[in-house]
Amino acid sequence: MFDWMVWTTPVAVFFTCIVLMLAGMTVWEIKSPTTLRKGFLPIATTRGDRLFIGLLSAAYINLAFIGLAGKFAEMFSLEAEPSIWVSFVASMFFLAFVMRKG
C-alpha cells in the first residue's frame, strides 16, 4: 500500500510528528478553545491557523533542503550530502517559532 513512497527513518519521524501534533492540538482545542491573536504574522490567527502555516513552512523547508543538498555539498566541499535530519530540526524549530510568536 505504501510502496510508492520511500519510508526512510527521517520521513517516518516527520510524519509521526505531524500526526502527534494534530492529535495534541485537537485535545488542546477541546480542553481550551482558542481565540484570535496577532503576532508577527500579518493576520490575526488561532492556534490551528498557526499550526497549518507552520506545517506548510516545515514542508517547504524540507523540500528546499532536499533540492539544495547537492549544492550545499558542492559549496562546502563535503564528501556527501548533508543529512536530512538538519532540515527536520530546522523545520521543527521554525514550526515552534510560528506557534509561539506567530
N, C-alpha and C positions, 0 to 999 in steps of 0.2 A: 504494500500500500504506500509506504513512504520511500520506495526505491528510487524515485525520481530526484530526491534531494540528498546531498552529501551530508550525512549526520555525523559531523565531527564533534568532539567534546565542546569546543567553544560555541558551536551553533546550538547544541543541545542546552548548554548552560544559558545562553542568551534567551532562547525561547522559554525555558523553565522560569527564568527571572520575570519575563513578561507575564506568564500565567500567574505566578505568585503575586506580582504587583496588582494585576486585575482582581484577583480574589481578595487581596488585602484591602484594596480601595473599595470594593463592594461592601465588605464588612464594615469598614470605617464610615462609609456613607450611610449605611443603615443605622449605625450607632450614633453618629453625629453628622446630621445633614450640613452641607457646606453652604457658604454664602459667597457672593461675588467679592473679589479682591483685586486691587490694582497694584501690580508690581512693576518690574521693568518692561514687561510685555506691553505693547501699545493698546491692549484691550483689557477690560475687566474680565477676570477668569475665575472659574471654580477649580477645585482640586482635580476633577475629571478632565477639564479643559487643559490644565497644565500637564497632566499625565499624558494626554493624547499628543500635545505639542512636544513634550519631552521624548515620547516613544518614536514619533516621526523623526525628530532630530537625531536620536540614537541610531535609528536605521540608516539615515543619511551619513552619519559619521562613519559607521561600519562600512557602508558601500564605498564611500570615498577612500577609506583606508585600503580596502581591497583593491580598488582601482589604481591607487598610487603606491602600493607596497613595492612594486618593482622599481619605480622611480626613486623611492627612498633608499633602497638597497644600492642603486647606482650612484645617487648623490653622495651618500655617506660611506661609500666603498665597503659595504657589508658583504660577507660571504654568502649569506642567504637573506631572503626577505624577512622583515621584522614579523614577530609573532602577532597573530590576530588578537591575542589577549590584550595587547596595547590598545587597540581600538575599542575593545569591550570595556576596559577600565575607563578610558576617556569618555565613552558614551554614557556609562553609568554615572560618572561624576557630573557630566553635563545634565543628565536627567535629574539628578538630585538637586543641582543648582536651579533648574527651571521650576521644580516642585517647591523649593524653599523660597526663592526670591521672585519668581515669575508672577 
